[in-house]
Amino acid sequence: MSNEEQPVVLVVEDNPTGIASLVGILGAACELVVAKTLAEAERCLSPDMDLVLLDLYLPDGNGIEFLKRLKSDPLYQELPVICMSASDQSSDIEEAFREGAIDYVLKPFNKIILSAKVSTFVDFKRKTNLLAAQALRDTLTGIGNRRMFEQQLDLEWRRALRQELSLGLALVDMDHFKCINDQHGHAQGDVCLQLLATSMEKAFGRAGDLVARLGGDEFVAMLPGATLNSTVRAAKRLKEVLANEHEKCRRSGQDCPGFSVSVGCYAVVPHKGTNASELKEAADQYLYEAKREGGRSCVRPAI
């Protein structure tokens, strides 16, 4: 296993002998992040971690309390936790499982058993993550789907509310998509959808921007921190990117029907008493105006 592929395991253990044993058993196969207190473990936590090995008795508290906090945080609810202890009291083991531990190992560690448990649960988590990621992707275009957009919109709305930041939204609709399917066939219609997805990723390409396919020929771009002016500028840039992509297809001899898009944009700084549906509804209203007034290749509002 290369270093990039190594699972990252948070070890919450204060005993030097226990730490040395874990390093000897797992150090060659895992990247171990060692925390000797619960406070240090809190600071070391990262969503990129694959597993936690948690001692139940730490200098600054009970590991069960840390486990409770971990399982109450949506970011870490699916992170597998194996509890460790020199105690084989059934009450400790039962409480650990009750609070969300996935397994329990006794000290001193059995090398074969511990290695097998860690390998099994890391593999399970990675497969679960892969399935979750696939469930958030549009199978035709490879970009996010409606579920991903709704999840991210909720997160970004709350973040913008906390930090008093603007949040921009651009709703994108392909012009006369039915005609493309009727005249060129659904296979060519799919090619157009893929080309639009690629173009959107280039036009809305800042770090943190999200593009997704809502369904059919409806797409969306979410731009955290963007004002209405910068959201509209990005939407206008999409028209230029699309033109370039069509030209590249033509030069390469690929058969892709020409098409344009209409875009409705809006941006808002969230405040208490508002919700994300108002952002979507305003952008949708501007998309309606773009379709009604422009007919083809139109961005609204006109700034």
N, C-alpha and C positions, 0 to 999 in steps of 0.2 A: 504494500500500500504506500503510495506517495504521501508526502506531508499534506498536500492539498486534499487528499481523499480521507485522511485520518479522521475518525470521529472525535469530537471535542467533548470531553467529560469533565464536569465540575465535581471535584472531590472536596467535600466539606468534612474535614477531619483535623483534630488538633494534636493527636498522638503521633510523635515522630516515628515510632515503630510501625504504626498503622500506615502512615504516609509512605514510608520506605517500602513496605510490603506491597502496597498498591502500585507504586512506581515500578517495582520489580516484576509484577505480574502483568500490568497493562501498559507500561511506558513505551514498549516497542510498537504497540498496535494502536495506541490512542494518544491524542494530545491532551494532557492532563492539566487542568487549571485548579490549583490547590488553594483553598480558603480555610484558615484555621479558626475562624469565628463566624457566627451567623451574620454579623454586620459586614464582614469581608465578603461573605458569600453573596449578600445582596448587591454589593458593588460589582462583583464579578459576573453576575448573571447576564446572559446574552441570548437573544432568540435563536442564534446560530448553534447553540449547544445541542448535543444529541442525547445526553443522559446526565443525571445527577446521582452521585454516590453520597448519601447523607448519613453522617453519624448522628445518633439520637441524643448524645449528651455532649454539649459544647460549653466552653467557658462562659459564654454570655447568654445561655438559654437552652431550651429544649428543642431538638430538631423537629419535633412534631409541629411546633408553632410555625417554624419556617415552612414546613410542608403545607400547612393550612394556607398560609399567605400565597404560596406558589400556586396552589390549585384554585385559589379564588381570583387569580389574575388571568384574564382571557389570553394574554400573550404566552403564558406558560402552562396552561391547563393540560396540554397534550405532551408536555415534556416528561418522559419517564423518570421516575425516582426510585432508586433501590436504597432502602434504609440499611444501615450497618450498626451492629451493636455486639458487645461481648455478652449481653444478657439474652438468655433464651426464655425469659418469662413470656407466657402466652399473652398476657395483657399488653405488653409492649408491641408484640407482633400484630395483635388484633387491632390496636389503635393505629398503627402505621398503615395497615391495609384500609381501615375505615376512612382515613384521611386522604387516601389516594395513592399511596405507594404501590408500585407495580410488582415489587418483590422485596425480599428481606434476606440478608446474609449475616452469618455469625462470624465473629472473630475468634481465633485467628482464621484467616481466609484459606479456603481450599482453592488452589490455583486453577484447577480444571473447571470446577463449578463456577467460580467467579468469572473466569474468561468466557465461559459458555453463556452465562446470563447476560453479561455486557454485550457480547456479540449479537445475541438473539434480540435484545430490546433495541439496540442501535439500528439493526437491520429493519425491525418492525417500524420504528419511527420514520426512517428514511422512505420506506415504501408508503407509509401513510401520508407523509409530506408530498410525495410524488403524485399520489392519487388526488390529494386535495388541490394541488397545483393544476392538474389536468382538468379538474372539475371547474376551475375558474378561467379556462381558456376556451376560446372559440375554435372549434376543430377545423373550420375552413381556412381562416385567416391567420391563426396562431396568436392573435392579440387577445386581450381580456374579453370576457363575456359580460352579460348584464349582471350576473351575480358578483363578479369581481368589482364592477363599477359601483354597485350599490354598497358593497362592503367598504370600499375605499372612500366613497363619498361620505359615508357616516364618520369614518375616522378623520378625514381631512376637515370636515365641517367642525367637529369638536376641537380639533387642533387649532383651526383658524379662530374659533370662538375664544379659546384660552389665550391665544397669543395676539388677538386683535389684528389678524391678517386678512387680506382679501383672498377670495377664492373664485377663480374664473371657470366658466363652462362654455363649451362650444358643441352644439348639436349639429351633426352633419348628415345630410340626406342626399343620396344620389338622384340627379335629375332624370326623369323618364326611364327609370330602371325597367319597368314593365315592357317598354318598347324594345329595350336591348334584348331581353329574354325572348320576346316574340319574334324579333327579326334575326337574331344571331344564335339563339338557343341558350339553354340554361348553363351549358358548359362555359360558354363565353361570358355569360353573366357572372359566373363564379370567378373567372379570371379578372373581371372588372372589380369585384369585391376585394380580391386579394391585392390588386394594384392600389386600390384606395387605402387599404389597411397599411400597406408599405409606405405610401405617401404621407399618411397621417403620422406614422412614427417618425418620419423625417421632419415634418412641419412642426409638430408639437414634441420637440426633442429635448427640452430642458430636463435636468435631473429632477425627478419627482412628478413630472407630467405623466398622465395615464391616458392611453387611448383604448377604447373598447368597442366591440360591435354589440349593439343592443338587440339586433335581430333584423332579418331581411337586409334592406339597404340603409338601415339607420345606424349611425355611429356616433360616438361621443368622445370628446377630449376634456379632461379635467386638468386645470392648471393652478396648483397651489401657489399662493402669493401673487397671482396675476391680477392686474387691474382690468377694467373693461377695455381700455385702449390697447393694452398689450395682448389681450385675448383676441380682439378683432384683428390686430396686426398678424398674429399667428394664423388666424383663419384665412386671411388674404394670402399669406405665404403658402398655405395649402394649395391654392389655385396655381401658383407658380410651380410648386413641386409636382403637381399632377401633370402640368403641361410638359415638364422635363421628363417625367416617367413615360408619358405617351410617346415622346420623341425617341427615347431610348428603345422602346418597344418597336417603333417603326423602323429604326435603323438596324436593329438586330433581326428583323424579319418576322418578329412575333406577331400573331394575329390577335389584337386586342381592340375592340370597338372604342372609339372616342366617347368620352362622357364628361359631364361637369357635375358640380355639387352646389347645393345651397346650404348656407350655414347660419344658424342663429346663435348669438353670443350674449352672455351676461356675466357679471361679476358683482360680488357683494362682500362686505365685511360683516360676518355674522354677529348678532347680538342676542341677548336673552329675549325669549319670546318669539324668535324666528326659528325656522327649520329648513332643512335642505330642499324640501319640496318646492319652496318659493323660488329657489335658484333654478331648479329644473323647469318650473312653469314659466318663468320669465324668459329663459333661453328658448323654450318651445314656442312661445308667442313670437319671438323674433324670427325663429325658423319659419313659422307660418307666414309672416310678412315677407320673408325672403322668397318663399315659393310663390306667393301671390303677386308680389310686385316685380320680382326679377324674372321669374320663370326659369332661368338658367344661370348658373355661375354667379350667384348673388350672395353677399354677406350682409347681414343686418345685426345691429344698427349700423347705419352708414356714418362712419367717423373718419 
